[in-house]
């Protein structure tokens, strides 16, 4: 003998034999369905997010490093009055104090500096000994570059944060 007893609007009980059972009419999703849905949404989101271009980050990092080394060298020349000199080469640069090497920085592969061979030295008042110049750090792979300018009269060192293309 089976019959259904309704109490209120949402609760239903079913009697099977001598026992009363609560009838579950709730509809919902299983954990497997939810996991599959979340996984599909994750895949779609990862495809729609653009990839980060690290080449521009490396270019800016190399420019900031050279710029900060130039500023430190200029300050040391002004305060200590010694002959600090920066030698620019195609793939690296070296900072010397007289004959003693202080620092050598090698650029990331595919990066180089223009002009290729150059000496930079500052006077005791902070002005560059050999006049002002513009240094370009170039990424040969992407054909992009960043500029560092040394102002002739004052020796001020400016890093243009813009990335230029050939």
C-alpha positions in Angstrom: 0.0 0.0 0.0 1.5 3.4 -1.1 0.3 6.8 -0.5 1.8 10.3 -0.4 1.2 12.7 2.5 1.7 16.4 1.8 2.5 18.7 4.6 2.8 22.3 3.7 3.8 23.1 0.1 7.3 21.8 -0.2 7.6 18.7 1.9 6.3 15.3 0.7 6.4 12.0 2.5 6.0 8.6 1.0 4.9 5.6 2.9 6.3 2.3 1.7 5.2 -0.5 3.9 5.4 0.5 7.5 8.0 3.2 7.0 7.7 6.9 6.0 10.3 8.4 3.7 10.9 12.0 2.9 10.6 12.5 -0.8 13.4 14.7 -2.3 12.1 16.8 -5.2 15.2 19.1 -5.3 16.7 19.6 -8.6 20.4 20.6 -8.9 23.8 19.9 -10.3 26.2 17.1 -9.3 29.8 17.9 -8.3 31.0 16.4 -11.5 28.9 18.7 -13.6 30.1 21.7 -11.7 33.8 20.7 -12.0 33.4 20.2 -15.8 31.7 23.5 -16.2 34.4 25.3 -14.2 37.1 23.6 -16.2 35.6 24.6 -19.5 35.2 28.2 -18.3 38.8 28.2 -17.2 40.0 27.0 -20.6 37.9 29.7 -22.4 39.3 32.4 -20.1 42.9 31.3 -20.6 42.4 31.5 -24.4 40.8 34.9 -24.3 43.5 36.6 -22.1 46.3 38.1 -24.2 49.8 36.8 -23.8 52.2 39.2 -22.0 55.1 40.4 -24.2 58.3 40.1 -22.1 60.5 41.5 -24.8 59.4 45.1 -24.0 60.0 44.4 -20.3 63.5 43.2 -20.9 64.2 46.2 -23.1 63.0 48.6 -20.4 65.0 46.7 -17.8 68.2 46.9 -19.7 67.6 50.7 -20.3 66.9 51.4 -16.7 70.0 49.4 -15.6 72.3 51.4 -18.0 70.6 54.6 -17.0 71.1 54.0 -13.2 74.7 53.0 -13.8 75.3 56.2 -15.7 73.7 58.3 -12.9 75.7 56.5 -10.2 78.9 57.0 -12.2 78.1 60.7 -12.7 77.4 61.2 -9.0 80.6 59.3 -8.0 82.7 61.5 -10.4 81.2 64.6 -8.9 81.6 63.6 -5.2 84.9 61.7 -5.4 86.5 63.6 -8.3 88.0 60.4 -9.7 88.2 59.2 -13.3 85.2 56.9 -13.7 84.6 55.8 -17.3 82.0 53.7 -19.0 83.0 51.8 -22.1 80.0 50.9 -24.3 80.5 47.9 -26.6 78.0 46.2 -28.9 76.8 43.5 -26.4 78.0 44.8 -23.0 79.4 47.8 -21.1 82.1 48.1 -18.5 82.6 50.7 -15.8 86.1 51.4 -14.7 87.7 53.6 -12.0 91.1 54.3 -13.5 92.5 50.9 -14.4 90.3 49.0 -11.9 87.1 47.4 -13.3 84.1 48.1 -11.2 81.3 46.5 -13.1 80.6 44.6 -16.4 77.0 44.2 -17.6 76.3 41.9 -20.6 73.0 42.5 -22.4 70.4 39.8 -22.9 70.8 37.8 -26.2 69.5 39.7 -29.3 70.1 43.0 -27.6 72.8 45.5 -28.5 73.7 49.1 -27.9 74.3 51.9 -30.5 76.8 53.5 -30.8 78.8 50.3 -30.6 82.1 51.7 -29.3 81.9 54.7 -27.1 83.5 56.1 -23.9 81.5 58.1 -21.5 83.2 60.1 -18.7 81.9 62.9 -16.5 83.7 66.0 -15.2 83.7 67.1 -11.5 80.7 69.4 -12.2 78.7 66.5 -13.7 78.9 67.5 -17.4 80.0 64.8 -19.8 83.7 65.1 -20.8 83.1 64.2 -24.5 79.8 66.0 -25.0 76.3 64.8 -24.9 74.9 61.8 -26.8 72.0 59.5 -27.3 72.4 55.8 -26.6 70.0 53.3 -28.2 69.5 49.8 -26.8 68.1 47.7 -29.6 66.3 44.4 -29.6 67.3 42.9 -33.0 64.6 40.3 -32.9 61.6 42.6 -32.6 63.3 45.7 -34.2 62.4 47.9 -31.2 64.7 50.2 -29.2 64.8 52.5 -26.2 66.8 55.8 -25.9 68.9 57.2 -23.2 70.0 60.8 -23.7 72.9 62.6 -21.9 72.4 66.3 -22.1 75.7 68.1 -23.2 75.8 71.1 -20.8 74.4 69.7 -17.6 75.1 66.0 -17.9 71.5 65.2 -17.0 70.7 61.6 -18.0 67.2 61.0 -19.4 65.6 57.7 -20.1 62.8 58.0 -22.6 60.3 55.4 -21.5 58.8 55.1 -24.9 59.7 52.0 -27.0 60.4 52.9 -30.6 60.3 50.8 -33.7 62.6 50.9 -36.7 
